[in-house]
Amino acid sequence: MTAVYDAAVIGAGAAGMMAAGVAAQRGLRVALLDHAARLAEKIRISGGGRCNFTNIGTTPANFLSRNPDFCRSALRAYTPRDFIELIERHGVRWHEKHRGQLFCDDSSESIIEVLRRECDAGGVHWRMPCAVRAVAFEDGDYVLDTAQGRLRARQLVLATGGMAIPQMGATDFSLSVARQFGLRIVEPRPALVPLVFDAQQWRPFAALAGVALEVGMRVAREAADPEDTPASPAGRRRGRHAAPGFVEDLLFTHRGLSGPAVLQISSYWRPGEALAVDLSPHEPMADHLLRHKHGGRQRLATVLAQAWPRRLAECWLAQAEGLGERRVADASDRDLRNLAARIHDWRLRPTGTAGYKKAEVMSGGVDTDELDQRSLQARRRPGLYVVGEAVDVTGWLGGYNFQWAWASGMACGRALAAA
Ligand SMILES: Cc1cc2nc3c(=O)[nH]c(=O)nc-3n(C[C@H](O)[C@H](O)[C@H](O)COP(=O)(O)OP(=O)(O)OC[C@H]3O[C@@H](n4cnc5c(N)ncnc54)[C@H](O)[C@@H]3O)c2cc1C
């Protein structure tokens, strides 16, 4: 026999549980399906196991999307304060770590528990683990062929997230069903992801693996194709964004660069583009070097190491400058100024990203032009909704992606219609 629901939600992650719980508590008969054996793995591993569940300073400017205004309505209707109020009602304790990023005091399990309880309070029908083999539209209903039999629902919510971490079961399911129903997709790509370099090019820096420091970082966009800017028609079609600069930590790895600065910029970087890195964003390096020139027999590397990690200072001078043993007093002012200029504007061209295996999110997704911003319902496909990361709305690092998942899930959960 075919089970019949008001709504079927595919994907029991952050956005799907939010949508299902809210709709069910409004009296809808809701089925929540997920192919995974364990609930909400991405919430579990997020924030190093403590889940950076929101950012108190969330604004639409913290998101990338072909339509930067799309997220406005859902974010306004469900704010970080609203989510805090929800978890506090369930007794979850939290703290602010850095730049508005909020984490659980204990573990991310407590966030999963809140969402599970909210779903149970509404009587959500769990179907998990349960693979969905096919989706069809018949006589005004969405019909799902699943590993647990057939299921009919008047409304279908696609909430299977993005393709980051496929080794944990991430798929492009929402995108392929959206395509099946004629919705356009903004090209998906790995985002919040380390960047890698040609092995030959990276050899001088490979020994720096593990070195971290705060830097300023931006995409050096002047190298880009003038036909492919954020404002050009081709650029808009591809989801280009005017790239902001970030001042965050950078981490050298064996293959390239990682750390928050690189993860942030990776969402804006496109193949072929160069990065401009300021390796001393707070202190003018020329002042520092010139100050030590007078009255010192110190090696340049020693002077540089007062402002930098020592390994970076030694490697930079030996490899990049050929100045390994030079004493600061022996360098001309011009040499020191040139050295400082290169430190403030290090240009380098990644060959690619470390891919979905290492990415925190997928950017791109279902084109926001296809969706109503208040409900996340497909404009041309009544009853079909897309929420969370599967939508072309991608947050910066720092709790913004979960805030989008909560807000879009809530918008959908409130909008789903009862029988
Ligand atoms: C390592 C890591 C750390 C992160 N840390 C943070 C953080 O601290 N703060 C933050 O804001 N964001 C973080 N993120 C991003 C955040 O986890 C996601 O943006 C968010 O979970 C997206 O919510 P979602 O509901 O759209 O998708 P998800 O939470 O990914 O849920 C999707 C669900 O769909 C299921 N599914 C997938 N394919 C299918 C299918 N074919 N059939 C059935 N079910 C399917 C999955 O099993 C999953 O349960 C992190 C991501 C990663 C990978």
The ligand as an SDF file (V2000), in Angstrom:
LIG
                    3D

 53 58  0  0  0  0  0  0  0  0999 V2000
   33.5940   19.3140    7.8460 C   0  0  0  0  0  0  0  0  0  0  0  0
   32.4760   20.3210    7.8000 C   0  0  0  0  0  0  0  0  0  0  0  0
   32.3430   21.2420    8.8290 C   0  0  0  0  0  0  0  0  0  0  0  0
   31.3360   22.2250    8.7620 C   0  0  0  0  0  0  0  0  0  0  0  0
   31.2330   23.1000    9.7920 N   0  0  0  0  0  0  0  0  0  0  0  0
   30.2840   24.0550    9.7480 C   0  0  0  0  0  0  0  0  0  0  0  0
   30.1220   24.9630   10.8170 C   0  0  0  0  0  0  0  0  0  0  0  0
   30.7710   24.8370   11.8710 O   0  0  0  0  0  0  0  0  0  0  0  0
   29.1990   25.9650   10.6800 N   0  0  0  0  0  0  0  0  0  0  0  0
   28.4000   26.0870    9.5650 C   0  0  0  0  0  0  0  0  0  0  0  0
   27.5850   27.0020    9.4860 O   0  0  0  0  0  0  0  0  0  0  0  0
   28.5070   25.1890    8.5590 N   0  0  0  0  0  0  0  0  0  0  0  0
   29.4120   24.1890    8.6200 C   0  0  0  0  0  0  0  0  0  0  0  0
   29.5000   23.2840    7.6030 N   0  0  0  0  0  0  0  0  0  0  0  0
   28.5180   23.3790    6.4980 C   0  0  0  0  0  0  0  0  0  0  0  0
   27.1690   22.7890    6.9450 C   0  0  0  0  0  0  0  0  0  0  0  0
   27.3910   21.5020    7.5060 O   0  0  0  0  0  0  0  0  0  0  0  0
   26.2060   22.6760    5.7660 C   0  0  0  0  0  0  0  0  0  0  0  0
   26.1570   23.8680    5.0330 O   0  0  0  0  0  0  0  0  0  0  0  0
   24.8030   22.3240    6.2690 C   0  0  0  0  0  0  0  0  0  0  0  0
   24.8210   21.0880    6.9550 O   0  0  0  0  0  0  0  0  0  0  0  0
   23.8400   22.2530    5.0850 C   0  0  0  0  0  0  0  0  0  0  0  0
   22.5880   21.8580    5.5710 O   0  0  0  0  0  0  0  0  0  0  0  0
   21.6180   21.0110    4.6370 P   0  0  0  0  0  0  0  0  0  0  0  0
   20.4590   20.6320    5.4930 O   0  0  0  0  0  0  0  0  0  0  0  0
   21.3640   21.7270    3.3850 O   0  0  0  0  0  0  0  0  0  0  0  0
   22.4520   19.7160    4.2630 O   0  0  0  0  0  0  0  0  0  0  0  0
   23.0490   18.5920    5.2250 P   0  0  0  0  0  0  0  0  0  0  0  0
   23.0800   19.0380    6.6360 O   0  0  0  0  0  0  0  0  0  0  0  0
   24.3000   18.1520    4.5670 O   0  0  0  0  0  0  0  0  0  0  0  0
   21.9760   17.4160    5.1490 O   0  0  0  0  0  0  0  0  0  0  0  0
   21.7110   16.7230    3.9650 C   0  0  0  0  0  0  0  0  0  0  0  0
   21.1350   15.3730    4.3230 C   0  0  0  0  0  0  0  0  0  0  0  0
   20.6980   14.7440    3.1080 O   0  0  0  0  0  0  0  0  0  0  0  0
   21.0870   13.3820    3.1000 C   0  0  0  0  0  0  0  0  0  0  0  0
   21.2260   12.9370    1.7180 N   0  0  0  0  0  0  0  0  0  0  0  0
   22.1780   13.2840    0.8180 C   0  0  0  0  0  0  0  0  0  0  0  0
   21.9520   12.6670   -0.3490 N   0  0  0  0  0  0  0  0  0  0  0  0
   20.8260   11.9160   -0.1870 C   0  0  0  0  0  0  0  0  0  0  0  0
   20.0990   11.0570   -1.0430 C   0  0  0  0  0  0  0  0  0  0  0  0
   20.4960   10.8470   -2.3070 N   0  0  0  0  0  0  0  0  0  0  0  0
   19.0030   10.4410   -0.5580 N   0  0  0  0  0  0  0  0  0  0  0  0
   18.6070   10.6430    0.7250 C   0  0  0  0  0  0  0  0  0  0  0  0
   19.2480   11.4540    1.5960 N   0  0  0  0  0  0  0  0  0  0  0  0
   20.3620   12.0970    1.1250 C   0  0  0  0  0  0  0  0  0  0  0  0
   22.3860   13.3470    3.8780 C   0  0  0  0  0  0  0  0  0  0  0  0
   22.5850   12.0610    4.4320 O   0  0  0  0  0  0  0  0  0  0  0  0
   22.1410   14.4260    4.9530 C   0  0  0  0  0  0  0  0  0  0  0  0
   21.6100   13.8770    6.1240 O   0  0  0  0  0  0  0  0  0  0  0  0
   30.4610   22.2810    7.6570 C   0  0  0  0  0  0  0  0  0  0  0  0
   30.5790   21.3300    6.6420 C   0  0  0  0  0  0  0  0  0  0  0  0
   31.5670   20.3520    6.7130 C   0  0  0  0  0  0  0  0  0  0  0  0
   31.6550   19.3330    5.6060 C   0  0  0  0  0  0  0  0  0  0  0  0
  1  2  1  0
  2  3  1  0
  2 52  2  0
  3  4  2  0
  4  5  1  0
  4 50  1  0
  5  6  2  0
  6  7  1  0
  6 13  1  0
  7  8  2  0
  7  9  1  0
  9 10  1  0
 10 11  2  0
 10 12  1  0
 12 13  2  0
 13 14  1  0
 14 15  1  0
 14 50  1  0
 15 16  1  0
 16 17  1  0
 16 18  1  0
 18 19  1  0
 18 20  1  0
 20 21  1  0
 20 22  1  0
 22 23  1  0
 23 24  1  0
 24 25  2  0
 24 26  1  0
 24 27  1  0
 27 28  1  0
 28 29  2  0
 28 30  1  0
 28 31  1  0
 31 32  1  0
 32 33  1  0
 33 34  1  0
 33 48  1  0
 34 35  1  0
 35 36  1  0
 35 46  1  0
 36 37  1  0
 36 45  1  0
 37 38  2  0
 38 39  1  0
 39 40  1  0
 39 45  2  0
 40 41  1  0
 40 42  2  0
 42 43  1  0
 43 44  2  0
 44 45  1  0
 46 47  1  0
 46 48  1  0
 48 49  1  0
 50 51  2  0
 51 52  1  0
 52 53  1  0
M  END
$$$$
